[in-house]
């Protein structure tokens, strides 16, 4: 037991430290669930390090493990397999290296794209992507999409001075702004306070158009102030007491960052045109809020989360290898398997139609943070064997000492 603790202390400490700091790097994200995941995985890994060198040895003594039950056939098969790998991999080294490079390059193209040939992987944030494809709700939403103005809702929040929302000129300008929005191809529908006022006029037999006569506009503005006290629907669009705030609800198909950027630009363009046409609107401040901008903000923050956390994780792991191995070649070689695994995984994702979202964006950091465990143990025992033998002997020693542990640990991690 003392031999095992001494032999594994450096390797386990280095791998857990690098993995823990790698997950802690997710704290740089501006998306709270990702920050929470990174923090608590790092805390759990710190606890596991304490358990490995305290509770686990104590339980071994108490429970008298291992039980010395052996399976000779399995042992012999694994030993024969271990003996064959070094020679086989050396014999086919060029094929393996070239194939690995091709797969890595394909994965990089799948993730980042190739100008004029392949587009980068899309970042998707709408909540519907988290619903099972077999769920009734998901199928209903997909069937509904073509027949509605859109599934994304943005709110144009307007703030002015006391009583400004009941000014005839302001209401006239808002109606013109709203109608210009409705005519824009980026907008499916726009609903605001003048929608309710025009509906009231229509029900009163005065038509659904906004009045052209100044006296009639004065009456509509007066009706607004009177109806605010009793009409709940109107209260949802105009602040009832100070009458200083209002909003226009915009329904669109903008569910991704690029589409939302176009929608945002269209809204500001129409607002500037409305202000030029009606100076009374210049006293209002416009802000775009709601679920649409929220989803776009999440998409915008996901890519920096991926890049920054991956970079921090890579630097930490590289530094850890520098301390443990003190060999430039070993440090570089230890990073290659993780890089290959990450790029190959993104290639598989692209082939199977998966897209980047709040969960899959973390694959690179997670794979890098977990796969380096195997690399630390592998290269640690490889150096141990290299001190007394050739490269082939060191590889056999490494696989004999840690091969089975790495194999089963990988199965457990993947299954988990």
C-alpha positions as CSV (number, residue, x, y, z in Angstrom):
1,X,0.0,0.0,0.0
2,X,2.8,2.4,0.8
3,X,4.5,1.5,-2.5
4,X,1.3,2.2,-4.4
5,X,0.8,5.6,-2.6
6,X,4.4,6.6,-3.2
7,X,4.4,5.4,-6.8
8,X,1.1,7.1,-7.8
9,X,1.3,10.3,-5.7
10,X,2.9,12.5,-8.3
11,X,1.0,11.2,-11.2
12,X,-2.4,11.4,-9.5
13,X,-1.7,14.8,-8.0
14,X,-0.6,16.2,-11.3
15,X,-3.5,14.8,-13.3
16,X,-6.2,15.8,-10.8
17,X,-4.6,19.3,-10.4
18,X,-4.5,19.8,-14.2
19,X,-8.1,18.5,-14.7
20,X,-9.4,20.6,-11.8
21,X,-7.8,23.8,-13.0
22,X,-9.0,23.0,-16.5
23,X,-12.6,22.8,-15.3
24,X,-12.1,25.9,-13.1
25,X,-11.1,27.7,-16.3
26,X,-14.8,27.7,-17.1
27,X,-15.3,30.4,-14.5
28,X,-14.3,32.9,-17.2
29,X,-17.6,32.2,-18.9
30,X,-20.3,34.9,-18.6
31,X,-23.0,32.1,-18.7
32,X,-23.8,31.1,-15.2
33,X,-24.6,27.4,-15.7
34,X,-21.2,26.9,-17.3
35,X,-19.5,28.8,-14.5
36,X,-21.3,26.6,-11.9
37,X,-20.4,23.4,-13.7
38,X,-16.7,24.4,-13.8
39,X,-16.6,25.5,-10.2
40,X,-18.2,22.4,-8.7
41,X,-16.4,19.9,-10.8
42,X,-13.2,21.4,-9.7
43,X,-14.3,21.3,-6.1
44,X,-15.3,17.6,-6.5
45,X,-11.9,16.8,-8.0
46,X,-10.2,18.4,-5.0
47,X,-12.3,16.3,-2.7
48,X,-11.5,13.1,-4.7
49,X,-7.8,13.8,-4.4
50,X,-8.1,13.8,-0.6
51,X,-10.2,10.7,-0.7
52,X,-7.7,8.8,-2.9
53,X,-4.9,9.2,-0.4
54,X,-6.9,8.9,2.9
55,X,-10.3,7.3,2.8
56,X,-9.5,4.8,0.0
57,X,-6.4,3.3,1.7
58,X,-8.3,3.1,5.0
59,X,-11.2,1.2,3.3
60,X,-8.8,-1.1,1.7
61,X,-7.4,-2.1,5.1
62,X,-10.9,-2.4,6.7
63,X,-12.4,-4.4,3.8
64,X,-9.2,-6.5,3.2
65,X,-9.2,-5.7,-0.5
66,X,-8.2,-6.8,-3.1
67,X,-9.6,-10.3,-2.5
68,X,-7.0,-12.1,-4.6
69,X,-9.6,-13.5,-6.9
70,X,-7.8,-13.8,-10.2
71,X,-8.9,-14.6,-13.8
72,X,-5.7,-16.1,-15.4
73,X,-7.2,-16.4,-18.9
74,X,-8.1,-12.7,-19.0
75,X,-4.7,-11.8,-17.5
76,X,-2.8,-13.8,-20.2
77,X,-5.0,-12.4,-23.0
78,X,-4.3,-8.8,-21.9
79,X,-0.6,-9.5,-21.4
80,X,-0.3,-10.9,-24.9
81,X,-2.2,-7.9,-26.3
82,X,0.2,-5.5,-24.5
83,X,3.2,-7.3,-25.9
84,X,2.0,-7.0,-29.5
85,X,1.0,-3.3,-29.5
86,X,4.5,-1.7,-29.5
87,X,5.8,-3.7,-32.5
88,X,2.5,-3.4,-34.4
89,X,2.2,0.4,-33.9
90,X,5.9,0.8,-34.9
91,X,5.4,-1.3,-38.0
92,X,2.4,0.8,-39.1
93,X,3.6,4.1,-37.8
94,X,3.3,6.0,-41.1
95,X,-0.2,4.8,-41.7
96,X,-1.2,5.7,-38.1
97,X,0.4,9.1,-38.2
98,X,-1.0,10.1,-41.6
99,X,-4.5,8.8,-40.7
100,X,-4.4,10.7,-37.4
101,X,-3.4,13.9,-39.2
102,X,-6.1,13.5,-41.8
103,X,-8.8,12.9,-39.2
104,X,-7.5,15.9,-37.1
105,X,-7.6,18.2,-40.2
106,X,-11.1,17.0,-41.1
107,X,-12.2,17.7,-37.5
108,X,-10.7,21.2,-37.6
109,X,-12.5,21.9,-40.9
110,X,-15.8,20.6,-39.4
111,X,-15.4,22.9,-36.5
112,X,-14.0,26.1,-38.0
113,X,-15.1,25.6,-41.6
114,X,-13.2,26.2,-44.8
115,X,-13.8,29.5,-46.7
116,X,-15.9,29.0,-49.7
117,X,-16.2,25.2,-49.1
118,X,-17.6,24.4,-45.6
119,X,-19.2,26.8,-43.2
120,X,-18.3,26.7,-39.5
121,X,-20.4,24.7,-37.0
122,X,-23.4,26.8,-36.0
123,X,-24.0,27.8,-32.4
124,X,-27.7,27.1,-31.5
125,X,-29.3,28.4,-28.3
126,X,-33.1,28.3,-28.6
127,X,-34.6,26.1,-25.8
128,X,-36.3,23.8,-28.3
129,X,-33.0,22.2,-29.1
130,X,-32.9,20.7,-25.6
131,X,-36.2,18.9,-26.1
132,X,-36.2,15.3,-27.1
133,X,-36.8,14.9,-30.9
134,X,-39.5,12.3,-30.1
135,X,-41.4,14.6,-27.7
136,X,-44.9,15.8,-28.8
137,X,-44.0,19.4,-27.9
138,X,-41.0,19.3,-30.2
139,X,-42.9,17.9,-33.1
140,X,-45.7,20.4,-32.6
141,X,-43.3,23.3,-32.6
142,X,-41.6,22.1,-35.8
143,X,-45.0,21.8,-37.5
144,X,-46.0,25.3,-36.3
145,X,-42.9,27.1,-37.5
146,X,-43.9,27.5,-41.2
147,X,-47.3,28.9,-40.4
148,X,-46.5,31.6,-37.8
149,X,-44.7,34.9,-38.1
150,X,-41.9,33.5,-35.9
151,X,-40.9,31.8,-32.7
152,X,-38.6,34.4,-31.3
153,X,-39.9,37.4,-29.3
154,X,-38.0,40.6,-28.7
155,X,-39.2,43.7,-26.9
156,X,-38.5,47.3,-27.9
157,X,-38.5,49.1,-24.6
158,X,-39.1,52.8,-24.9
159,X,-38.5,55.3,-22.0
160,X,-39.5,59.0,-22.0
161,X,-40.5,61.8,-19.7
162,X,-43.6,62.0,-17.5
163,X,-46.8,61.6,-19.6
164,X,-44.8,61.4,-22.9
165,X,-46.5,58.2,-24.0
166,X,-49.9,59.9,-24.2
167,X,-48.7,62.8,-26.4
168,X,-50.5,62.7,-29.8
169,X,-47.3,63.3,-31.8
170,X,-45.5,60.5,-29.9
171,X,-48.3,58.1,-30.5
172,X,-48.4,59.0,-34.2
173,X,-44.6,58.5,-34.5
174,X,-44.9,55.1,-32.7
175,X,-47.6,54.0,-35.1
176,X,-45.4,54.9,-38.1
177,X,-42.5,53.1,-36.5
178,X,-44.5,50.0,-35.8
179,X,-45.9,49.9,-39.4
180,X,-42.4,50.3,-40.9
181,X,-41.3,47.3,-38.7
182,X,-44.2,45.2,-39.9
183,X,-43.1,45.8,-43.5
184,X,-39.5,44.7,-42.9
185,X,-38.6,41.1,-44.1
186,X,-36.7,40.5,-40.8
187,X,-39.9,41.0,-38.8
188,X,-42.9,38.7,-38.7
189,X,-45.2,40.9,-36.6
190,X,-45.0,44.0,-34.4
191,X,-47.6,44.7,-31.7
192,X,-47.6,47.9,-29.6
193,X,-49.9,50.4,-27.8
194,X,-51.2,51.8,-31.1
195,X,-52.3,48.3,-32.1
196,X,-54.8,48.4,-29.2
197,X,-55.9,51.9,-29.9
198,X,-56.5,51.1,-33.6
199,X,-58.5,48.0,-32.6
200,X,-60.7,50.1,-30.3
201,X,-61.3,52.6,-33.2
202,X,-62.2,49.7,-35.5
203,X,-64.7,48.3,-33.0
204,X,-66.2,51.8,-32.7
205,X,-66.8,51.9,-36.5
206,X,-64.0,54.4,-37.2
207,X,-61.7,52.1,-39.2
208,X,-58.4,50.5,-38.2
209,X,-56.1,53.2,-39.7
210,X,-54.4,55.7,-37.6
211,X,-56.2,59.1,-37.7
212,X,-54.8,61.8,-40.0
213,X,-56.8,64.7,-38.4
214,X,-54.9,66.4,-35.5
215,X,-58.1,66.8,-33.5
216,X,-58.9,63.1,-33.9
217,X,-55.4,62.3,-32.7
218,X,-55.9,64.4,-29.6
219,X,-59.1,62.4,-28.9
220,X,-57.2,59.1,-29.3
221,X,-54.5,60.3,-26.9
222,X,-57.2,61.3,-24.4
223,X,-58.8,57.9,-24.8
224,X,-55.5,56.3,-24.0
225,X,-55.2,58.1,-20.6
226,X,-58.8,57.2,-19.8
227,X,-58.5,53.5,-20.8
228,X,-55.3,52.9,-18.9
229,X,-57.1,52.8,-15.6
230,X,-59.5,50.1,-16.8
231,X,-58.0,48.2,-19.7
232,X,-55.5,45.5,-18.6
233,X,-54.4,44.8,-22.2
234,X,-53.3,48.4,-22.7
235,X,-51.6,48.4,-19.3
236,X,-49.3,45.7,-20.6
237,X,-48.0,48.1,-23.2
238,X,-48.0,51.5,-21.4
239,X,-46.9,52.2,-17.8
240,X,-50.3,53.1,-16.2
241,X,-49.3,55.8,-13.7
242,X,-46.4,57.9,-15.0
243,X,-47.2,57.1,-18.7
244,X,-43.5,57.4,-19.3
245,X,-42.7,53.9,-20.6
246,X,-44.0,51.6,-23.3
247,X,-42.8,48.7,-25.5
248,X,-43.4,47.2,-28.9
249,X,-43.4,43.4,-29.1
250,X,-41.6,42.1,-32.2
251,X,-42.1,38.5,-33.3
252,X,-39.5,37.1,-35.8
253,X,-37.7,34.0,-36.9
254,X,-34.4,35.3,-35.5
255,X,-33.3,32.5,-33.3
256,X,-29.5,32.6,-34.0
257,X,-26.9,35.3,-33.4
258,X,-26.5,36.3,-37.0
259,X,-30.2,36.6,-37.6
260,X,-30.6,38.6,-34.4
261,X,-27.9,41.0,-35.5
262,X,-29.8,41.7,-38.7
263,X,-33.0,42.2,-36.7
264,X,-31.3,44.5,-34.3
265,X,-29.9,46.6,-37.2
266,X,-33.3,46.7,-38.9
267,X,-35.0,47.9,-35.7
268,X,-32.5,50.7,-35.1
269,X,-32.7,51.7,-38.8
270,X,-36.4,52.0,-38.7
271,X,-36.3,53.9,-35.4
272,X,-33.9,56.4,-36.8
273,X,-36.1,56.9,-39.8
274,X,-39.2,57.3,-37.5
275,X,-37.3,60.0,-35.4
276,X,-36.4,61.9,-38.5
277,X,-40.0,61.8,-39.7
278,X,-41.4,62.7,-36.2
279,X,-39.0,64.7,-34.0
280,X,-41.3,64.1,-31.0
281,X,-39.8,60.6,-30.7
282,X,-36.3,62.0,-30.1
283,X,-37.1,62.4,-26.4
284,X,-37.5,58.6,-26.1
285,X,-34.7,56.2,-25.3
286,X,-34.9,52.8,-27.1
287,X,-33.5,49.5,-25.8
288,X,-34.0,46.0,-27.2
289,X,-34.7,43.4,-24.5
290,X,-36.6,40.0,-24.2
291,X,-35.9,36.4,-24.9
292,X,-34.6,37.0,-28.5
293,X,-31.7,39.2,-27.4
294,X,-31.0,36.8,-24.5
295,X,-30.6,33.8,-26.8
296,X,-28.4,35.9,-29.1
297,X,-26.3,37.0,-26.1
298,X,-25.9,33.4,-25.0
299,X,-24.8,32.4,-28.5
300,X,-22.3,35.3,-28.6
301,X,-20.8,34.3,-25.2
302,X,-20.5,30.6,-26.0
303,X,-17.7,30.8,-28.5
304,X,-15.5,32.9,-26.3
305,X,-16.2,30.4,-23.5
306,X,-15.0,27.6,-25.7
307,X,-11.9,29.4,-26.9
308,X,-10.8,31.0,-23.6
309,X,-11.5,28.0,-21.4
310,X,-9.7,25.7,-23.8
311,X,-6.7,28.0,-24.0
312,X,-6.5,28.3,-20.2
313,X,-6.9,24.5,-19.8
314,X,-4.1,23.8,-22.4
315,X,-1.7,26.3,-20.7
316,X,-2.3,24.7,-17.3
317,X,-1.9,21.2,-18.5
318,X,1.2,22.2,-20.5
319,X,2.7,23.8,-17.4
320,X,1.8,20.7,-15.3
321,X,3.6,18.5,-17.7
322,X,6.6,20.8,-17.7
323,X,6.9,20.4,-13.9
324,X,6.3,16.6,-13.9
325,X,8.2,15.5,-16.9
326,X,10.8,18.2,-17.5
327,X,11.0,17.2,-21.1
328,X,9.9,19.3,-24.1
329,X,9.3,16.2,-26.3
330,X,7.2,14.5,-23.6
331,X,5.1,17.7,-23.0
332,X,4.3,18.0,-26.7
333,X,3.6,14.3,-27.2
334,X,1.3,14.3,-24.1
335,X,-0.9,17.1,-25.7
336,X,-1.2,15.3,-29.1
337,X,-3.7,12.6,-28.1
338,X,-6.1,15.1,-26.5
339,X,-5.9,17.4,-29.6
340,X,-6.6,14.4,-31.9
341,X,-9.5,13.2,-29.7
342,X,-11.1,16.7,-29.6
343,X,-10.9,17.3,-33.4
344,X,-12.1,13.8,-34.2
345,X,-15.0,14.3,-31.9
346,X,-16.1,17.5,-33.6
347,X,-15.7,15.7,-36.9
348,X,-18.1,13.0,-35.7
349,X,-20.5,15.7,-34.4
350,X,-20.6,17.4,-37.8
351,X,-21.1,14.1,-39.7
352,X,-24.0,13.1,-37.4
353,X,-25.7,16.6,-37.7
354,X,-25.0,17.8,-34.1
355,X,-24.6,21.5,-33.5
356,X,-22.9,23.6,-30.9
357,X,-25.1,24.6,-28.0
358,X,-24.7,25.4,-24.3
359,X,-23.8,21.7,-23.6
360,X,-21.8,20.6,-26.7
361,X,-19.7,23.8,-26.6
362,X,-17.9,22.3,-23.5
363,X,-16.8,19.1,-25.3
364,X,-13.3,20.4,-26.1
365,X,-12.5,21.6,-22.6
366,X,-14.0,18.5,-21.0
367,X,-12.2,16.0,-23.3
368,X,-8.9,17.9,-22.8
369,X,-9.4,18.1,-19.0
370,X,-10.2,14.4,-18.6
371,X,-8.1,12.7,-21.3
372,X,-4.9,14.2,-19.9
373,X,-5.3,11.9,-16.8
374,X,-4.4,8.9,-19.0
375,X,-1.5,10.8,-20.6
376,X,0.0,11.8,-17.2
377,X,0.0,8.3,-16.0
378,X,1.2,6.9,-19.3
379,X,4.2,9.2,-19.7
380,X,5.0,9.0,-16.0
381,X,5.5,5.2,-16.1
382,X,7.0,5.5,-19.6
383,X,9.9,7.6,-18.1
384,X,10.1,5.2,-15.2
385,X,10.6,2.3,-17.6
386,X,12.9,4.3,-19.9
387,X,15.4,4.7,-17.1
388,X,16.2,1.0,-17.2
389,X,15.4,-0.1,-20.7
390,X,14.8,0.6,-24.4
391,X,11.8,2.5,-25.8
392,X,10.0,-0.8,-26.6
393,X,10.7,-2.1,-23.1
394,X,9.5,1.1,-21.6
395,X,6.3,0.9,-23.6
396,X,5.7,-2.6,-22.4
397,X,6.4,-1.6,-18.8
398,X,4.0,1.3,-19.1
399,X,1.2,-0.8,-20.5
400,X,1.8,-3.6,-18.0
401,X,1.7,-1.1,-15.0
402,X,-1.0,1.4,-16.1
403,X,-2.5,-0.1,-19.3
404,X,-5.4,-1.9,-17.6
405,X,-6.1,1.0,-15.3
406,X,-6.3,3.4,-18.1
407,X,-8.5,1.1,-20.1
408,X,-11.1,0.6,-17.3
409,X,-10.9,4.2,-16.2
410,X,-11.7,5.3,-19.7
411,X,-14.7,2.9,-19.9
412,X,-15.9,4.3,-16.5
413,X,-15.6,7.9,-17.6
414,X,-17.2,7.3,-21.0
415,X,-20.0,5.3,-19.4
416,X,-20.5,8.0,-16.7
